[in-house]
Amino acid sequence: MIYLLFIICLLILIYNLFTRREVFGAEPAGKRLDRMKKSVHYKNKQFQNLSPTPSIAEGYSMPRVMYDFFFAKKDPYLKPHKIIPSIHTDLKNLPKDEDVFIWLGHSSYYIQTDGVSFLIDPVLSSYGSPVKFFNKAFLGSDIFKPEDIPQLDYLVITHDHYDHLDYPTVKSIRPKVDKVILPLGVGAHLEKWGYQQDQLIEEEWGAEVLLKNNIKITYTPARHFSGRRFSRNGTLWTSYVLETLSKKIFLGGDSGYDTHFKMIGEKFGPFDYAIIENGQYNEAWKYIHALPEDVIQASLDVNARNIIPVHSAKFALALHAWNEPLKSITHLGKQRNLTILTPMIGEPVDLNSADHQFKVWWED
């Protein structure tokens, strides 16, 4: 019994020392926590989805999911056998009058529109986890580094998971960032990492914020969860509606399918572009990550003219082949006569063009 107690105490000590590292961020406290407690979406010390959202779907269990992830036979194409094709566009020298979308891999992308720059969920490390040796990026998918990022009007964060809120990237680009748009509670992490409180635009679902050049951003629901340690949902997760004088763009964040897509489409649609998560899915966690058929339905619900699938081709976070998400979404999109845009990492997408042509770069 003495040895058992010693081992338990030692494990607790190691855990506490490990999670004190800056990469884990900080827990909301003080006025920030008071704001969270007043939110209608915050109950029982956690943020809640609009619909009941189990982390594991019916017919599955956490032990089975963990066993499959670590011990089951993997798809031979879980990771690419060749270097991911990409284009290293010079972000710093893009003409300011150019309206452009550039995918940086996984869920990271750069948008410049109406003379204003946005960087969304940048993960520019070679890994998407709190440690360097886990969840490493595919070769060729990590060509963009923090030093490639230009001066930014807005850094935009959808939630605090490691594959969306990357500590090394966010800390490195801090001198280049004017303002940060992020959901309620997540500001605690950034303040710990050196950002000033007056830099943070930290709101919850339903909030509308007027940005530079008469651009408006609205916080809209997503069906997901949050957390950088073992506890969940201590900060909010979100999608966004970005409205300029000339276009509307839906920034989907991570989300399982639910009625919120229809609600967003009816209130804000139609959208010129919808950037929606498509990848790292599994039937076992379909409530928090969309399956390909859900991506199609969500795109129809928000009434998007052009769909840009992201959240794939950089990390192996699920058990499907690395290029299955792109194969599936383009196949399903053709069946429904939808416009699916599939640029390579770094390939500019002209947001004012009606004619987009891309290679089927994931088939090789």
N, C-alpha and C positions, 0 to 999 in steps of 0.2 A: 504493500500500500504506500509506503514511504517513497519507493522508487517511482510508482505511478504518479503520485502527487508532484514529485520533482520533475518528471517528464512533462506533465501538464503545465506546470509553472514555466518551464523552460520554453515550451511552444508558445505560450501566451507572451512571454518576454520577446521572443524572436518576432512574433507577429507585430507586436506594438512597435518594435524598433524598425521593422521593415516598412510598415505603413506610415511612419513619420516622414518618410522621404517626400521631397517636394512634388514628385510626379503624381502623388495621390491627391494633391490639392488640399482643400480645407472644407470643413463642415460649415453650413450657414449658421450664423449666430447674430445676436443683437437685433438691430432694426430690420435687417434682411429676414431673419427668422420670424419676426413679428409680422412682416408683410406676408410671408408665406402662410402663416397661420390664419390670416384673414381671407385667403383665397378660397373660393367655393370649390376648387378642385383639390384642396388639401384636407385630408381627413385621416385620423388615426396616425398622425405623424408621417404621412406619406402623401405624395401627389397621386391622383387617381385618373385612370382613363375614363372617357365618356361612357364606355360599355365595360361590363366585367371582362377582365382579360387575364386568363390563366397563362402562366409562363410556359406550360406544357399542355399540348392539345390532348383531347380525349383519346384513350387507347395507348398512350405513351406514359413513361415514367422517367424521372430524372436519372435513376441508376441505368436504365436502358440507354438513354440518350448519351450519358457519359461513357458507357461501355462502347457504344457504336463509334463515338468520336475518337476514343483513344486506342481501341483494340480491334474494331471490326476492319475487315479488308477494305482498303481505300480504292477509290476509282483511280485507274492508272493515269488519268489526266486531271487528277485533283490539282496538280500544279503543271504549268506549261513546260514542254520539253525544249522549247526554244525561247529566245529573248522576246519579250513583248514588243511589238513594233510601236514606235512613238515618234513624235516630232517635238523638238525642243524650241518652241516659240519664245522669242525674246519678249517677255511680259513688260519689261521696263521701257521698251521703245515702241509700244503700240501707240498709234496716233490717238490722241484724246477724243477725237470726234468719231472714232470707230466704235460701233456697238457690237460686242463680241462675247461669246461664251467659249471658255477653254477648260476642258476636263483635265484635271491633274492626276487622275487615278483614284479608284475607290469612290468615296463620296466627296472628294475635294474638287472644287472648281472655282474658276475666276470669271467674274462677269464685269464687263465695262459697258455702261449704257448711259446715254444722256450726259456724258462727261463725268460720271461718277463711277468709282471702282468698288467692287465687292469681292471679298475672298471668303468662300464658304467652307467650313469644316476642314481646314488644311491639315493633312497628315503628311508631312514632307520628310519624316524620318524613314529609315529603312525597315521599320517594324511598327506594328500597331498594338502595343501592349505596354505595361509598365516596366518591362525588362527587355533588353536588346536581343536576347537569344530566342524569344518566342514570337510567333506570328510575324515572320519575316516577309518582306515584300518580294514579289516575283522579279526576276531580272528584267530590266527594261521598264518596269512600271514606276520606278522611283527616280526618274531623271530630273525632276524638279526639286530644288533644295530651297531652304529659307532665304538664301542669298539671291535667288532668282525673283523674289517677290518685290514689286515696286512699292512706292508710297501708297498707302491704302486709305480711302475714305472710310470704309466700313469692313471690319472683320465680323463675320456672321457665324454663330455657333447654334446648332440645332439641339444638342444634348451633350452630356459629359462623358460618354463612353470613349475609350482610348482610341478607337478607330475613327473618331470624329473630333475629339478635343485632345490634341497631341501636345503634351507638355513641352518637349524640346522645340517644336515648331512655333507654338504660340509665344513662348518666352523669347525665342530668337528674333521674331519679327516685331516685338513690342515697340521699338523705336520708330517703326514705319506705320503704325496704326494710329489713326485719328480717333475713331469711335468703335465700340464693340456692341453688336446687337446679339443678345443672348437671353435665354429663358430664365425665369425666376429661380434664384438659388445658385445658379452656375457662376454668378459673379464672385462668389466666395473663393473659387479656385483661382480666378484671374487676379484678384487682389493679392492673394498669397504670392502670385508669380510676378508682382511688380506693377500691375496696371492700377491706375488711379480711379477712384470711385466716380469722378465726373466724366470718365471716358465710357462708362458702362450704361448702355440702354437696356435695362433689365426688366422685362415685363412678362405677363401671362397671356393666355389665350383670350382673344377679343381686343387686345390693346392695338391702337393705331398710332403710328409715329410718323411725323412728317420729317423727311430727310432733306439733303441738299437738292437743289434744282427741281423742287416740287415733286420729288419722288416720295411715295408713301409705302410703308411696309406695315403689314398687319400680321399679328401673331395668330395662327390658326391651329386647331388640334392635330395631333398625331396619335397613333395607338402603339405605344412602345413602353419603355421603362428607362431608368437611369441608375447610375451608381458607379463609383470607382473603387469601392471596397466591397465587402460582403453584403452590407445593407443596401437595400434598393429604394429608389423613388424618393430620395431626399432632396432632389432637385427636379425641375420640370423639363420636359422634352417638348418640342414644337415643330410645326411646319410654318411656312411664311407665304404670304402673298405680296409680291413686289409689283407696284403699279407706277409706271412712268406716264408722261404725257402721250407716249406713242405705243406702249405695249404693256401687257400683263404677263408676269412670270410666276409660276407656282414652284416654290422650293419645298419639296416633299419631306425631306429629312428621312429618318427611319420610321417605318410604320407598317403594321399589319393592316389588312383591309377592314373597313368598317363604314358606317353611315356618314362619317365626317367628310369623306370625299364628295359625296352627293351634296351635302350642305354647303361645302366650300364652292362647288361648281355653281350651285343655284344663286349664291350670294355674290360671288366675285367673277364667275366665268362670263364668256369663254376666255380661255387663256391662249396666248400666242405660243407659249412654251410651258411644258410641265416637266420638271426635273424630278424623276421618281426613282426610289430605291428598287433595284432589280438584281438580286444576287445575294449570296450567303443565306439562302433559304432552306427550310426543311419542313416537311409536313408536321413534324413534332412541335415546331414553334411558329406555326402559320399565323397565330394571333398577334405576334409582335414583329414578324418579317413577312413581307408579301411574297406569295408564290407568283410565277409568271402570269398565270391567268388572272390573278388578283391585280397585277400591275395594269393589265389591259382594261379591266373593269374600272379601276380607279381613274385611269386616263379618260375613259368615257364619262365617268361621273363628274370629273372636274371640267369636262368639255374643253379638252386641249387640242389645238390644231397641230402642234408638234410635240412629240414625246422624246425626251432625252433620258435613257436609262443609265443609272450610275450604281455604285455599290458593288462593283465587280472588277475582275481583272487585275487585282493587286495583292489581295490576301486570301488565304484558304481558311475561311471561318466556318464553312459548312462542308458537307461530304460530296457535293456535286462536282462534276468536271469544271475546271476553271472557266471554260468558254460556254458552258451550257446555258447560263442566263441570257447571253446575247443570241445564241441560236434559237432559244425558245421564244424570246420576246419578238424577234424579227419574224419568225414563222407565224406566231399568233397575230402579229400586227398586220401581216399581209392578208390573213383570213378575214380581218375586220376592216380592211382598207384604211388603216391608220398610217400616219407618217411617223416612222420611228427613225430618229437621227442617231447614228452610231459613229461618231468621230473617234479617231485614235487618241490616245493620251497626248495632249499638247496640240492637237489639230484645231485651229480656229474655226468657229462656227459663226458666220455672219448673221446676226440677229435681225437684219433688215432684208435678208434675201428670202425669196420664195422657192428657190431652186437649190436644194442641198443634195450633194452626191458624195458618198463615202465608200471606201473599199470594204470588202468583207474580210477585214484584217485578222479576225480571230479564227479563220478556218485553216490556216496553214499549221 
